[in-house]
Amino acid sequence: MLRKVSLGLAMNLLIAAAIVYFTLPDGPAPSAFEGLGGKYEVKILRDDYGVPHIFGKTDPDTAFGLAYAHAEDDFATIRESLLQSRGELASYAGKEQAPIDFLAKLLKVKETVAKGYPQLPQEVRMLCNAYADGLNFYVAKHPDAIPRRYLPMTGQDVIAGFVFKGPFFYGFDNEVMRLFAEERKRPLSQKGDLEDTASAIEGWLRKEGVEVGSNAFAVAPSRTSDGSTYLAINSHQPWEGPVAWYEAHLVSEQGWNCIGGLFPGTPVILVGHNEHLGWAHTVNSPDLTDIYVLDVNPDNPNQYKFDGEWLDFEVRQVPIEVKLWGPLRWTVKREALWTVHGPAVRQSHGVYAIRYASMGDVRQVQQWYAMNKARDFEEWQTALRMRANASLNSVYADKQGNIYYLYTGKLPLRAEGYNWENYLPGNTSETLWNTFIEFDAMPQVFNPETGFIQNCNNSPFRTTSGAGNPDPALFSKTLGIEMHMSNRSLRALELFGADDSISWEEFHTYKFDDAYSVDSDEVKIWRHLCKAESDNVTTQEALKVWRDWDQRTDQENTSTALVVLTLRPGSNDDQRPLDEADTQALLKEMTWVAKLLQKTHGRIDVPWGEVNRMIRGDVNLPLDGGPDVLRAIYQTFKRGGEIVGMEDGQLEGRGGDCYFMLVRWDQEGKITSEAIHQYGAATIARESEHYDNQAPLFARKEMRESLLTESAVREHLSQEYKPGEE
C-alpha cells in the first residue's frame, strides 16, 4: 500500500516545491476553549503510583476529567489516534502515514460517523462530547500540544477511532494489505471448491514482529478453596503506542464506578470491573472479512457486473494531504471505489471489493459504556447482544459467583459450497452476505460443571475441561472459527483442570506460570530436535544445552535462551509435520543462535534473565517468561536476518503481559482487586516519577492493590486537583 499511495510523493522535490502551499492556521485559537473548565464538575485524585481516579458529578463530568488526565500522561498518542481516524495523520507526521490516511478515506470512516452519530443515544453523545471537551481544554492549557488547524476535537472524532480501528482486531488490515502486493495472493473460489487452501502458518520459524495474545480465566466458587469467585483480566498488548493500556478509575454520582484499562482516545473502560462484575477480552480470529474479485466492463472501466447487470462504481478522488517539511504540505489524490459489497480498489492484477462484519456500525462506545455500568449478568449480557464489537472473546465473572465465556463475533451467514478462505466471485448476490448468526447460537459457556473457564486465543470448543464446551459440529466451516490451541491455553487447561480446590495464592501462581505444555508445538519440535546429530563442533555443544531444557522460561534457566531464540514461538502457532529439510533448517538456526550467544555472552548456556529484560527509563531488570507462556513476554525477533536488540546480548520486552488485574469476590460479594502496569501511569512522560515506577514490581511479578473507593484513594493520595488547576 505504501508504494502505491506514495507514487506521487516520489516526484522530484524541485517539482513538488512548485505546487506545495503554505497552510495557514484555520482552526480556533486554543484560548477559545478556556471556558470549558467551568462547564464540568470533576476532580482528579492521583494515588501514589500516579493512577488517575476521576470523580465527577455526572458521567460526562467524569469523561471530561478522564480526557484531561490521560492527556497529561500521553497527549501525543491521543493526538496520533485522533488524526489517524480522521485520515489526517500524514499532514502532521509526513508521507509514511499516507497509506493509513488513504485507508481511512477508502472506508468512508468520516461519512459513516457523520451518518451514525446523531442516531446514538443522547447519553452516549454527551459522554463523547465531554471527552472531546476535556482534550480541547487540555490544549487551551497547553497551546503547543497540537496545531490549531486540527481543532476542535469532537465527539465524532472519538467514535471514529472505534469505527476505524475495530476491524484491525480481527485481521482486516492484513486482508486489505494483501491486495496491494505485486500479484494476486489468493485464488478465486468457485462454488464446489472446498479444498482447504488457507495460507500455512510458519510455526517454528517466525520471521519478524512482536507477537501478542491474551489470557483470561474465571473460577467459580465451586472450584476455589475459599468459596470466592476469581477473575484474571490479562490482555496482552504492545507496551507502547496507540493500543497500549492506560489505567484509570472512573466514578460518578450517576452510578459509574469502573476501574481498568483503556486505549488513548477512549472514554470508557475496555477491560476491567466495577463493584458487581468484571470482564476480560482476548482476540479471536473468525473470518469476518471477504474479498471479492469483480468483473469489470471491458467497454467501461467504471462498471462492474452483478447478477447479470453492469453497475456503476461510485468513484471518488480522495485527497491526502502530506507534510513535506516545516509548514509545507502537498495534497495528492487517489482513486477510491465503492460497490454493493463495500469499498473497492483497482490493482494491476484485478479489481477487488471488500466486505467486513463491522461496516457501518458506530455503537462501540455505547456497548462498552453499558458494560461499564451493568450491575448484574443480565444487564452485562444485554450490552453484548448489541454486537457492536464484531470480534473478541469475552470472559466474565461476578459477585453472585457466575462465570461466562462468549465467543463474541458478528459472524456472517454465508452460502455453503465456497471456500471462503479464498477470494470470492463478486458478480453474484449468492456470495453477498447481509445477515449474521444469532447471538444465542454463538459459542458460549455459562457456569460449567467444571467451575472454570479460560481463553488464551484458542478454539472456543476447548474453553473448559470435560463437559460444557460448545459442540463444533453445530457451526459451519464458513464461519471461520479457529480450532488451534495456543500453549497458554493448553497450560491453563492443565493447571486449572488438575486442581479442584484453587486457592488465591495458586491463582496467582497459575497466572505467572512460565512453562510450555507437554502437548505444545514448541515441546514437540524441541523433542524432535533432541534426536538430531551433527559433526559440527558448535552444533554439538548447542545440542547438549538444547537437551537439558526443562520446558520452562525462568530467568535462571540456562537452556531457554537457545531454545526460544531458535524456535521464536508466536502466540498462536500451529504445528506442521517436520521433515528432514526442517530438521536441517532448525539445526542451522540453532547453530546461528549459539554463535550469537557465544559472541554476546561468551557462552551458549546463558541464563535467560541475562537476555530477557525489562528496560524502561533507569530500570534494566531480568524477566521470567517468554513467548506464548502464561507469563507472556514478547520481543521483536527477526528482521533482515538479525535478532533486533541483541547487539549487547539483551532483548527488550516489547509486549505480552502489561497492565493486568486479578479480581476476587468473596462469599459475601465483597471485592478485592490487584493490578500492575508494566511501566507506570505516565506512559510517555519521561520526566515523571510514574514513567517507570511500576517496572520493578512488574519484573518481580508483584502486584499492587486496586483502590476502589475515594477513602481508599485518599489513604494513598499524591495529588488532588481540578482539570486546569494542577
N, C-alpha and C positions, 0 to 999 in steps of 0.2 A: 504493500500500500504506500509506503514511504516513497518508493521510486516513482510510482505513478503520480502521486499528488505533487511531488517535488520536481516534476519535469520542467515546469515554467521557472522554478526557483534556481535552476542551473544556468540561466542566461548570464551572459557576460555582465559583470557588475556595472560597467560603464553604460550599458543599455538600460539596466534596471534603474540606475540613478536618474535617468531621464524621465521615468514615469512614476517614481516614488513621490509621495506627498507628505507634507508635514502635518501631522494630526494635532489640531488644537484641542485642548480640554473642552469637552462638550457635555459633561455631566454637572450636577450641582456641586457646589463647594462643600467640603466636609463639615464646615460650620453650620450648614443647613440642618444638620441632624442633632445639634446640641440639645434641642428641646426634648428629644426622645427620653432622656434620663428621667424627667419628671412625669412621664406618662405611665411608668410601670413601678409597682410596689414590690421590691425584691431586695434580698440581701444575700451576699455570698460569704459563706464561712469556709475557710480552708483549714484542714486539720494539719497535724504536724508532718504529714507526708505531702502536703500541698494539694490533696484531693479536694475539688470544689463540691461543697454541699450547698445547693441552691434552694432557698426558702422564699417562695412567692405567695402572695395572697391568692392569685388565680393561676391557672395553668399557663396562660400567655405570659404572666409576670415571670414565672419560672423559666419559660423558654427564652425570654429576653435575657435573663441572668445567665443561663447556660451559654448562650451565644457569646456573651461578653467574656465570661470566664474562659471558655475554650479559645477564644481569640487571643486572650492574654498569653496562653500557653503555646498556641500554634496557628496564628492567623495565616501564615504563609501557605500552609497546606489547605486550609479552608478556602483561601483565595484561589488556589490552583483548582480545587474541586469545583468551585462555582464557575470559573471561566471555562473549564473543560466541558461542563454540561451545557453551557451557552454556545459552544463552538467558537470561543474567542481566545483560547489559550495561546495560539500561535502569535496573535497580535501583541501579546505580553511577553512570551517566553522565546519566540523565534520559530524558525521553519521546522525544527524537529517535531513540533507539536501539530503541524499542519494535518497529518493523517487523522489524528483523533478529532480535530475540528471538522474535517470532512465527514467522518462517520456520524458525528452528532447531527450534522445537517442532512446527510443522506437519510437518517432515520426519522427526520422531522420531529426532533425532541421538543423544540420550541413550540411548534404548531400543536403537537399533542398536548402539551401542558396548557397552552392558551385555551384550548377547547375544553379540557377536562377540569381545570382548576375551579371554574365557577360552579361545577357540579358537586364539588366536595362539600361535606357538612361544614357549617359555619365555624364550629369549634376547631376543626382541623385547619381551616384557612386562618383563623385568628392565631392559632399556635405557630403556623409557618410565618405569618406576617410579623409576629412578635420576635421570632428568632432572627428574621432578617433585620428588624429594627435594632436588635442587640448588636449585630455586626456593623450596621451603619453608625450606631452610637460609638462603637469602638473606634471606627475610622474618624469620627468627629474629635476624639481624644488623641488619635494618632494619625494625623493627616497624611503622613508619608507612607501609610500601610498599603495603599492601592491608588493608582491614578484615578482622578475624578471622572475620567471618561467612562469608567466601568460602574459608576454609581448611578442610582441607588441599587443596593441588593434587595431582592424582593422575595416574597413567599413563593412565587412561581419558580424562582431560582432553586429554592430548597427542594421542591418537588421534582424539578428537572434532574437533580442529582440522582434521585432514585430511579427515575424513568430511564436515564442513560446507562447507569452502572449496573442496575439489577440484572440484566441479561448476561453480564460478564461472569456472574457466579455459576451459571450452568454452561459455560464454554462457548457462548455465542460469538465472542470475539475471535476465537480460534477458527470457527467455521467461516467467518467472513474473511479473515486474513488469507485463507487458502485460495480465495477467488482472485487474489492479486499476485499469485505466482505466475511464472512464465508459461505454465501449461496447466491443463485441467488436472486436478488432483484426485478426483474420484470418478468412477464410471457412472454412466446413466442407467438407472434401474428401469426395467420394463416389467409389466405385470407377469407374474410367474417366475421372476428372477429372485429366488430366495437364498441364493448362496451367501454365506457369511463372508463378506469382504471387508469387514471393519479393519481399520488400519492396525497393524501389530504394535504392541507396546514394547519398547526396548528392554524393559525389565532390568536386568542386572547391569546394563551399561547406560546410565542416564547421562545424556550429553551435556546439559547445562541448565542453569536456573535454580532458583530456590523453590523446592517442592514444599507444599503446605498441605495440611489436612486439618482435622479437628477431632476432639474427643468429647463425648457426652455420656454420662452414666446417671442412673437413678436407681435407688434401692428402697424398697418398701419396708414398712415396719416388720413384716413377717420374716425378713431376712437380716435385720440388724440386731445386734446383741442387746441394745437398749430400747428397742421399740420405736426408735426415731425414723424419720424419713431423710434420706441423703440425696443430694444432687451435686454433680460436678459439671460446671459450666466452663468448658476448656476449648474454646475455638482457637485454632491456630491461624495466625495472620503474619504477614511480614512485620518486622519490628519497626519499620519506618515507612512513611508515605501515606497516601490517601486512604488506605484501608488498614491502617494500624490502629489498634484500640486506644481509646481515651476513656478514662474512668470518671464518672460523675454520679452524684446523688441528687435526685430531683424530687422536691417536696412542694406541695401547695395546699391551701386550705380547701381546695375542691376535691380532695381525696387522692391526689397523686403523691405517691411515696415509693419511688423505684430507684434502685441502685444497680449499676452495671456498666457495660461497655457500649460505646458508640463510635462512629467514624466522624471525621471532620465534615461539617456541614449538615449534621444530623440533629434534629430537635427532640429526639426520643431515645430511650434506651433500646438497644437492639438485642442484647443478651444480658440477662440479669434476673432480679427478683424484686418483688415487693414483700410486704409482711405476710401475705397469704400464699403466694405461689412463686415459682421461678421456672425459667426455661433456658435451654441452650440450643444453638443451631450448629449443624455441621453441613458441609457442602455435599450435595448429592449430584448425580450426573445422568438424569433421564434425558431422552432425546427430545429436546424442546425446540430445535432449530432445523428447518428443512431448506434445502437449496434446490431451486427449480431451473432447469435448462429450457430456455424459451426458443420457440421457432419464430424467427424474425422474417417479416415480409421482404422478399428479395427486391421488390419494387418500391418499398418504402421502409427505410431502416427505423422509422419511429412507430412501427406497428408490430404486434406480436399475435400469434394465433392462440385462440382459447375457445374450446368447444366448437371448432369449425368456423369461427369468425375471426376477422382481423380487428383487433382492438388497438386503440391509440395508447402509446406510452404517455404518461404525464412526464414531460421533460422540463427540467429546471437547470439553470446555470447557477450553482450556489457559490457565493463569494467567500473566499478565505483570505482574511487579512493577516499578513505576516510581518512581524517586526524584523527589520534588517539590521539596523544599529541605531542607538540613541532614539530620537523621536521619529526616524524614518521608517515608514511602513509601505508595503506594496500589497495590493489586492489582486489575487488571481481568481479565476472562476473555473469550476469543474462541473462536468455534467453529472446530474443525479436523476435517476429514473424512478417511477412509481408504477406499480401494476396492481391487478386484483389480488395478487399474492402479498404485496408489500413493496419495500424498496428493491431496486434492481440496479445492477451495474453492467456496463458494456466492456468486455475484455476481448483481446485478440483471439482467444480460444472459445468464445461464446458469450451469450448474454444471459445473466443469471438473476433470478428473483429470490428474495429472502423472506421467509416467514418464521416468526418466533412467537412463543407462547404468551409473552407479556406485552405484545404490541398494543398500544393504545391505553394501557392501564396506568392510572395516576394515583391509585389508592394506597400505595405502600405505607406512607406515614399514617394514614388512617388506621390501617391494620395494626401496626406496631403500637400506636397510641392506645388503641383498645386493649391490646395485650398488656401494656404497662399498667393500666387501671383496672384490669379484671380482678375480681375478688374470689372467684372460685373456678373450678374446671369448666363448668358450662359456659360462663362468660368468656373464658380464655379460648375455648374451642370455637365458640361463635365467631370470635375475631378471626381465627384461622380459616373458617369457612369462606371468608371473602376470597381467599387465594389470590390476593393482590401480589404477593410474593410468589413468583411462578415456580421456585425451586426451594431447596434447603430441607434437610431433615430437622425435625423438632423433637426435643426430649424435655419432658415436663415432670414436675413434682409439686406437691402442695402440702399444707399443714394438716389436711384430712388424711394424709397417707396415700393419696392417689399417685400413680406413676403412669406415664403415657409416652408412646412414641408414634410419630406421624411422618410418613414419607411425603413431605409437603411437595406438591407439584401440581401444575396446571397441565395435565398430560393430555395431548391431543388424541381424539378418537380418529384413527387413520384407517384407510382402506387396506384390507388384507391383500396379500399377494404381491406386494412390492418389497424390495429391500430398502428400507428407509434409512439405512446407514449410508447409502449412496445418494447421488443426485436424482431428482425426480423429473419426469416429463411435466413441463408447465403448460402443455396445450390442452389439458383436460381437467374438468372440475372434480373428477374422481380423486385426484391427489390433493385437492384443495380442502383442507380440514377447517371447520368452524366451531366444532363442539369439543367438549373435554369430558374425561372420566368423572363421574360423580364423586363428591367428597367422601361419602361413606364407603365407596368402593376402593379408596386408596389403601395401600399397605399401611397398617397401623396396629398397635398393640396397647391394650389398656389393662392395667393391673393383672399381669400374667401370674399364674400359679407359682412360677419360679421366684417371684419377688424382686426381679431386677431386669433392667433393660440397658442396652448400650448401643451407641452408634459411633463408629470411628471411620466414616466414609466408606462403609461396607454395604453389602447387599441387605436390603430390608428384610429379606427372608431368613436372616440369622441375627435377629435382634436380641433374642434371649436363648437360653438352652432349654431343651425339652419341648414340651407342648406350648402352644401360644403364638408361634410365629405365623406370619402370613403365608398362604399357600401360593407358590409361584405359578402353579397350574391355572390360577384364576386370572392371570394377567397376560395379555397379548404381548408378543415379542415386539410388536410395532411401537410399544411404549418406550422401549429402550431402557428399561430398568436394569441397573447394574447387578451383576452376580458376583463380582470379585470380593475377596476378603483381604483387608489390609492386615499387616502384622499386628497393629494396635487392636483391631477388632478380635483377632484370634487370641491375643493375650488377655483382653478383657473377659472374653468368654471363659478362658482357662481359670483366671483368678476369681471372678465373681461366681462362676459356676461350681467351683470346688469348695466354696466357703458358705455354709448355710447359717452362719451367725457372725455377721460382719460388724466389727467394732469401728468407731470413728477413727481410731488410730490406724486400723487396717485399711480403711477407705483412703486415708492419706497415702499409705504405703503403695496401694494399688495404683493410685494416680501417678506416683513418681516411679513406677516400675520401669526398668531400663533394659529389659531383656527382649530378645527375639523368640517367638514361639517355635516350638519344635516342628510345627506344621507350616511355618512361613517359607516364602520363596527364598529369603536370604539364607536360612539354615539349610534348606535343600541344596542350594547352589554351593554353600560352604562345604557341605559333606561331599558333594560331587568332586570338588577340587582337592579335598583331603586325600583322595586316592591317586592324584596325579604324581608323576615323576618327571625329573628333569636332570640333564647333565650340566646345566649352568650353575655355577657355584652360588651366585646371588639368589637365584631361584630356589636352590636347595635350602639356603638359610631362611629365606622367606617362608617356605613351606613348613619349616619347623615352628616358626612363630604362628603361622596360619592354623596349624593343627592343635595348638594349645588354647585356642579361643573357647570360651565357655558360654558364648551367645549373649553376653551382657555388654553394656556400654558404660560401666562405672569409670570414673576418672583415673583409677589406679590400674585399670586393665591394660596389659602390655601387648595384646593382640588386636584390640579393637581398631586402632588407627589403620593398621594394614588391611584388615577385612573391610571396614566401612569405606575407606578411600578406594579400594578396589571395586567393591560392589556398587557403591554410590546409590543406595536404595532411594526410591521415590516413596511418596506417601500412599500410592495405590498400585504398586507393582503387580503385574500378573506374570506368573511363570510360564515359560515356554520350554519345550524339550531342548536339552543341551546336547549337541553333537560334538564330534572331535574338533571341528573348527572353533566352536565356542570354547572348548577347554583350552585350546592353544591361545585364543584371544584373551581369556581370563588369566592364564599364566603370564602372558606378555604384560597385561595391565598390572598384575600383582608385582611383577619384577620392576616395572617402572616406578610404582609406588614405593617399593622397598628402597630403590636408589634415591628417591626423593627424601624419604625419611632419614636415610643414612647421610644424605647431604645436609639436611637442615637440623638434624638432632644428633648425628654421629652414631646412630643405632637404628635397627629395624624395630625392635621391641620397645617402642616409645609409649610411656603411659599416656592414655587417651586424654587426660586432663591437660597435658602439655600441648596438645594440638587443638582440642575443643575448648574454645574460650568465650567468656563474656567480656566484651570490650566496649566500654562506654565512658566517655569523659576520662576521669582518672582511674577508673576501675578496669582491671585486667585480671580475671579470675578463671580458674578451671571449672568446667561444667561436666556433670554426668549427662547421660542421654545421647541421643543421636537420631538419625532419620528413621521415621516410621516406628519408633518405640513410644510407649505411653508418656515417658519423659522426652517429648519430641524436641529436638534441636536440629534445625536445618541450616546448612551453609550454601553458599554459591559454589557449585562443584567444578564445572568444567566449561571453559571457553577457549576455543582455538588450541586444544591440546594441553592446556595448563590448568592446574587447580588454583582457582583465584584465591589470593591472600596467603599462599604457602611460602612466600619468599623468606619469611622469618620463622617458618616452621609452625605457625599458628593459623587456625581457621576461625574466623569471627562468626559467631552465631548471628543469623540474619532473620530467622523465622521459626515457627513452631510454637511451643509453649510461650505465652506472652502474658497479657492480662487474663487471669482466670480466677474463678471463685469456687469454693466448696461451701455448700449450704446444708444446714440441718434444722429440721423441725422436730422437737421432742414430742412425747406422747400428749402433752397438753397443748401443742401447737405453737409453743414458743420458739422463735427463730434465733439462730446464731449463724454467723456468716464470716468467712475468711476470704481474703483476696491477696493478690500480688500482681504487680506490673513489672515487666522485665527491666524497665528503665526508671520511670518516675512520672509524676503528673506533668512536669514541664517537658513536653515531648520534643521540642526543638530549641528551647531557651537555654543555651549553654551556660549563661551566667547565673542561672537559678540553682539553688541548692537541691531542688527537686528534679534536676536533669538526670541524675544518676543515683539518687539516694536509696532506691529500692533494688538496684542491681546486685549489691552484695547479698541481700536476703534471697533474691531470686537464685543466685548461684549456689547458695547453701540449701536450697529447697525449703525455705522458711516462708511462712505466710503471716499476714497481719490481720487484726480484727477489722471487719467492716463496721463502720459506725452508722447505725440505722436511725438514731433519734437525735434531736437537737441537743438534748442534755448530754448524750454520749460524745457528740462532736465537741461541745464546749469543754469537756474534760481534756480534750487533745487539741484545743484551738490554737492556731498560729496566726490567724488573720481574719478580721471581720470587716466588711465594707459593703457599700452600695456601689453598683457599677458607676465608674467615673470618679469615685471618691476614695480610691485605694491609696 
